[in-house]
Amino acid sequence: MKLFLGVTCVILLFSCNQKNLKYDKPYFDFDSLVNNQVQQIASAKASLIKKTFLKGKRDSTILLPDTAQWKHELDAFQELDIINKPLFKGNYQSKDQEDDHSNLLVRSFVTKMKSPVPEIKFFYQDGNMKLKRIESVFNESNVLYSTSRKLTLEFEEQQGSAMISKYKVQGFQKMILSDSVAFSIEGKLLYH
C-alpha cells in the first residue's frame, strides 16, 4: 500500500508540472513567436554580432548559432509569456496610440496588478499588420535577489517575412549582501 501511495504521489507531482499546463493566450503568444523565429533564423543561417557589458567590461563577438543556441539567446523574450497566465487574464488594459517618434502604431498592455511584466508595448507598421518592435520590462525578486530587465526586440522584412533583426536586454541584478550589477546584451542579426 505504501508503494502504491508513493508512486501515486510521484505521478501527481510530475503531472502538475507548470511547464506542461496549457492555457489560452489572451494578449500575445510569445512561445510561438520565439519558437517560430528560432526556426526561421536557424534555417536562414543568420550570424549574430553580440555585444555584452558586465561589471564595467565590454565584449563583442560574432557567432553562427545553431537552433539550441538561438533558443538560449531569446529565452528572456519567451519569459514575457507570463502575461498570458490565468492569474493575469483580464488584468491588462490595452491602449492603441500613434508613436511620437515614428509612423508606427503602439499597442500597450498595462496592469495595475503586481506582475513581473507591468507593461509591454508592441509597435506595428501599417495598422496592426507588421510587427516592428516589442518593448517591455521584466522584474523578479525574492529574499535572495532582485533583478530588472528592459527587453527590446526589433523585426525587419527578411526572405518574405518579419524576422528578428536586433535585440537588447539591459538591466541590473542585486544579490542579498552585495552590490547591484548592471548588465547589457545586444544582438544584431546578419542574414546572408
C-alpha positions as CSV (number, residue, x, y, z in Angstrom):
1,M,0.0,0.0,0.0
2,K,2.8,2.4,0.9
3,L,4.4,1.7,-2.5
4,F,1.2,2.5,-4.3
5,L,0.8,5.8,-2.4
6,G,4.4,6.7,-3.1
7,V,4.0,6.0,-6.9
8,T,0.7,7.9,-6.9
9,C,2.4,11.0,-5.3
10,V,5.2,10.9,-7.8
11,I,2.8,10.7,-10.7
12,L,0.8,13.6,-9.3
13,L,3.9,15.7,-8.9
14,F,5.0,15.2,-12.5
15,S,1.5,15.7,-13.9
16,C,1.3,19.1,-12.1
17,N,4.5,20.4,-13.7
18,Q,3.8,24.1,-14.5
19,K,5.5,23.9,-17.9
20,N,3.1,21.2,-19.1
21,L,0.0,23.3,-18.3
22,K,-1.9,24.6,-21.3
23,Y,-3.8,27.9,-21.3
24,D,-5.1,30.3,-23.8
25,K,-3.0,33.3,-24.8
26,P,-5.3,36.4,-24.4
27,Y,-2.6,39.0,-25.0
28,F,0.2,37.7,-27.2
29,D,1.7,34.3,-27.9
30,F,5.4,34.7,-27.0
31,D,6.1,31.0,-27.0
32,S,5.0,30.7,-30.6
33,L,6.8,33.9,-31.6
34,V,10.1,32.8,-30.2
35,N,9.9,29.2,-31.4
36,N,9.0,30.3,-35.0
37,Q,11.7,32.9,-35.0
38,V,14.3,30.4,-33.8
39,Q,13.4,28.0,-36.6
40,Q,13.4,30.7,-39.3
41,I,16.7,32.3,-38.1
42,A,18.4,28.9,-37.8
43,S,17.3,27.8,-41.3
44,A,18.4,31.2,-42.7
45,K,21.8,30.5,-41.1
46,A,21.9,34.1,-39.7
47,S,25.0,35.1,-37.9
48,L,25.0,37.2,-34.7
49,I,27.1,40.2,-33.6
50,K,26.8,40.1,-29.9
51,K,27.9,42.9,-27.6
52,T,27.9,42.4,-23.8
53,F,28.6,44.7,-20.9
54,L,29.1,43.3,-17.4
55,K,30.8,44.8,-14.4
56,G,32.3,47.6,-16.4
57,K,33.8,45.3,-19.1
58,R,32.7,45.3,-22.7
59,D,33.0,42.3,-25.0
60,S,32.0,41.7,-28.6
61,T,31.9,38.5,-30.7
62,I,30.5,37.2,-33.9
63,L,28.7,33.8,-33.7
64,L,26.9,31.4,-36.0
65,P,24.4,29.9,-33.5
66,D,22.5,26.7,-34.1
67,T,18.9,26.2,-33.1
68,A,19.6,25.4,-29.4
69,Q,21.9,28.5,-29.1
70,W,19.2,30.7,-30.7
71,K,16.7,29.4,-28.3
72,H,19.0,30.3,-25.4
73,E,19.6,33.8,-26.8
74,L,15.9,34.5,-27.0
75,D,14.8,32.9,-23.7
76,A,14.3,36.2,-22.0
77,F,11.7,37.2,-24.5
78,Q,9.9,33.9,-24.1
79,E,9.6,34.7,-20.4
80,L,7.2,37.5,-21.3
81,D,4.6,34.9,-21.9
82,I,3.9,35.1,-18.2
83,I,1.3,37.8,-19.0
84,N,-0.9,35.1,-20.5
85,K,-1.1,33.0,-17.3
86,P,-4.6,32.6,-15.9
87,L,-3.7,34.8,-12.9
88,F,-3.3,37.8,-15.2
89,K,-6.2,37.2,-17.6
90,G,-8.3,40.3,-17.8
91,N,-5.9,42.3,-15.7
92,Y,-4.1,44.1,-18.5
93,Q,-5.7,47.1,-20.2
94,S,-5.0,47.6,-23.9
95,K,-4.4,51.1,-25.4
96,D,-3.5,52.0,-29.0
97,Q,-1.8,55.2,-29.9
98,E,0.5,56.7,-32.6
99,D,4.2,56.6,-31.8
100,D,5.6,60.1,-31.2
101,H,8.9,59.2,-32.8
102,S,7.8,57.2,-35.9
103,N,4.9,56.3,-38.1
104,L,4.1,53.2,-36.1
105,L,1.0,52.3,-34.1
106,V,1.8,51.4,-30.5
107,R,-0.4,48.8,-28.7
108,S,0.3,48.9,-25.0
109,F,-0.8,46.4,-22.3
110,V,-0.6,47.8,-18.8
111,T,-1.6,46.3,-15.5
112,K,-2.0,47.8,-12.0
113,M,-1.7,44.4,-10.5
114,K,1.7,43.3,-9.2
115,S,3.2,41.5,-12.1
116,P,6.7,40.7,-13.4
117,V,5.7,42.5,-16.6
118,P,4.0,45.7,-15.6
119,E,3.8,47.0,-19.2
120,I,4.5,45.7,-22.7
121,K,4.4,47.7,-25.9
122,F,4.0,46.3,-29.5
123,F,5.0,48.6,-32.4
124,Y,3.2,47.9,-35.7
125,Q,3.5,49.3,-39.2
126,D,0.5,49.5,-41.5
127,G,-2.0,49.4,-38.7
128,N,-1.5,46.2,-36.8
129,M,-0.3,44.2,-39.9
130,K,3.5,44.3,-39.5
131,L,5.1,43.8,-36.0
132,K,8.3,46.0,-35.9
133,R,9.3,46.1,-32.3
134,I,8.4,44.8,-28.8
135,E,9.5,46.7,-25.6
136,S,8.9,45.5,-22.1
137,V,10.3,45.3,-18.6
138,F,10.6,42.0,-16.7
139,N,11.1,42.3,-12.9
140,E,11.8,39.5,-10.5
141,S,12.5,39.5,-6.7
142,N,12.7,37.2,-3.8
143,V,14.5,37.1,-0.5
144,L,17.9,36.4,-2.2
145,Y,17.9,38.7,-5.2
146,S,16.1,41.2,-7.3
147,T,16.5,41.9,-11.0
148,S,15.0,44.2,-13.6
149,R,15.5,43.8,-17.3
150,K,14.4,46.1,-20.1
151,L,13.8,43.9,-23.2
152,T,13.7,45.2,-26.8
153,L,13.1,43.0,-29.9
154,E,13.2,44.5,-33.4
155,F,12.0,43.0,-36.6
156,E,12.7,43.6,-40.3
157,E,11.4,42.0,-43.5
158,Q,13.8,39.2,-44.4
159,Q,13.1,36.5,-47.0
160,G,9.5,37.4,-47.3
161,S,8.6,37.5,-43.6
162,A,9.2,39.5,-40.5
163,M,12.3,38.2,-38.7
164,I,14.3,39.5,-35.7
165,S,16.9,42.0,-36.7
166,K,18.1,43.2,-33.3
167,Y,17.5,42.5,-29.6
168,K,18.6,44.1,-26.4
169,V,18.4,43.1,-22.8
170,Q,19.7,45.6,-20.2
171,G,19.2,45.9,-16.5
172,F,20.6,45.1,-13.1
173,Q,20.7,42.3,-10.6
174,K,21.1,42.8,-6.9
175,M,22.0,39.8,-4.7
176,I,21.5,39.9,-0.9
177,L,24.5,41.4,0.9
178,S,26.2,42.5,-2.4
179,D,26.2,45.5,-4.7
180,S,24.0,45.8,-7.8
181,V,25.5,44.6,-11.0
182,A,24.5,46.4,-14.3
183,F,24.5,44.4,-17.5
184,S,23.6,44.8,-21.1
185,I,23.4,42.3,-24.0
186,E,22.8,43.5,-27.6
187,G,22.5,41.3,-30.6
188,K,22.4,42.2,-34.3
189,L,21.5,39.5,-36.7
190,L,23.1,39.3,-40.2
191,Y,21.2,37.4,-42.9
192,H,23.2,36.1,-45.8
